[in-house]
Amino acid sequence: MLHQKPCVLISDWEWGAGKQGTSKGPDTVIKLSESAGFPFFNNHTITYIRQEQIIDLDESPMPFLKNGQQLYEHQKRLCKATYDLNNQGCKVLILTGDHSNAIGGLSGLCKAREGKNVGVIWIDAHMDLHSPYTTPSGNVHGMSMNAILGDDNVEFASNAIDTVSADTWQKTKQLKHQNGEKNRVKPNHIVYIGVRDFERQEEALVQKHDIRCYYPEDIAEKGMSAILAETLDYLEDCDYLYVSFDVDSMDPSISLGTGTPVPDGLNLQDSETVLSTFWKHPKTQVLEITEVNPTLESDNEMAKAVAGLIHRSFGNS
């Protein structure tokens, strides 16, 4: 395993979500961390991938892949940045706007570790397994895991996709490939933790590919430490890990500062256990924290909670 130094990558892309405001999430978390005297962000190099302005947002030519071309271009930049940092020996913390950024981050890791088994640990209230063919909204943050899995789920298709949308989606899915199809993430190398809000089309893909899922009742029954131990054992044959932590995995009692809060989520202690365990694990190459939206609350409770979690979970690394 490579010797790694921590570094931070910021991607403020927010146009994969239906509610804007997550572009302010990463900077708000950093600002609140610094004002609280937490040293992590002062101790490590920060790289920024800023989103470019999007024109004519209300006239999307791709209703089932909203802002698809701009998303592809931004995720291509994020993919390259992740690739470069990982190849420089960095363990990367990515703070992102909305969860569609996982496409670029994970694609960059797959390309940097070409032909290796990359495991994906998805801590989220949602499965994000829709494709343009099944999406009820067209928002790509609900398709990010599907882009990685690569199954359009046409058996459950409900949308008629135009050629431009289909081609753009195909290009987006191909970001993770360096030479041919060597960097496909295998279904048995994916683990969901905390999922509790999903549609039947997404559940069908989980069943079709026998993807490992831990639901709130599993966490309540076994405890988070046991869930994490099982997860790492299940992914033992993976060479590297990408961990994606959507803050809506946490219970709304912590904060409503995210676009799609869902009851019965993780408490702060379990969230800290998750982040600390995976950040310290030698196979973890990239850990993403996403979907903090400061515009949805006046007191920045979510950003404060995330700043505290980062400090307690790996502030001294």
C-alpha positions, 0 to 999 in steps of 0.5 A: 500500500502506498504511503499517503499524505492527506490533501483536500479537493474542493468541487463546488458543482451543484447543478446535479441537484434540484435545490441550489446552495450546495456550492456554498457547502465546502467553503462554509465547512472550511470557514467554520472549521478555521473559526473554531480553531480546528487545524485540519484544513490549515495543515493540508493543501487545498485544491479547488475545482470551481464550477463554471456559470451555466446559462439558460438553466430553465431551458434544459435540452435534456429533461432527463439528464439536466445540465448534462453536458456541463456536468460531464465537462465539470466531472471530467475536470474533477476526475483529472484532479482526483487522478493527479492527486492520487498518483502524487501519493495523496489520501484525498478528502473531497468536499463537494456540492451535490452528490453527482460529484461522486462520478468525477471523484470515483472515476479519477480513482478508478483511472489512477488505479487502473485494473485494480479492484476499487470498492465503493462504500456509499453512506447515504439515505438514498441509493442514487441508482436511477438512470436517465431512463428511469429518473423521475426528476432528471437530477443527476445527483440521483444517478451517480451510483448508476453511472459507476455501476453502469446498468441503465436499468432499461427493464424499468425504463419510463422515459424516452431519451433523445440521442444527445442525452444518451450520448452524453450519459454514455460519455459520463459513464465512460469517465472512469475507463482508461483503456477499454472497460478495465475500471468497471466497479463490480457490483459485489464491491459496492456497500450501502450503509444507512439507505432508507429512501428509494424507488422500486427501480433502484431496489430492482437493481440492488436485487438484480446485482445482489448489492450489499445494503445495510438499512437502519434496522440492521444498524440498530440491531448490530451496531455501527462498529459491527456493520463497519467490520462486516463491510471491510471483511466483505470488501477484503479482496478490494485493493482500494476504497472510495468512501462517499458520505452524503450528509443526508445519511444523518438524522434530520434531528442533527440538521435540516441543512441538506436537500433531501433529509430523511428520518431515521438516519445516523446519529453523530456518534455513528457518523464519527465512527464511520468517518474515523474508521474509513479515513484511517483505513490504509485502503481508503484512497478517497473520502468524499463528504457531500450535500451540505446546503447552508442556504436551507438554514440560518444557523449553519448547523449542518456545516458546524456538525460536519466541521466537528465530525472532520475534526474529531474523526481525522483532524490530527492526520 
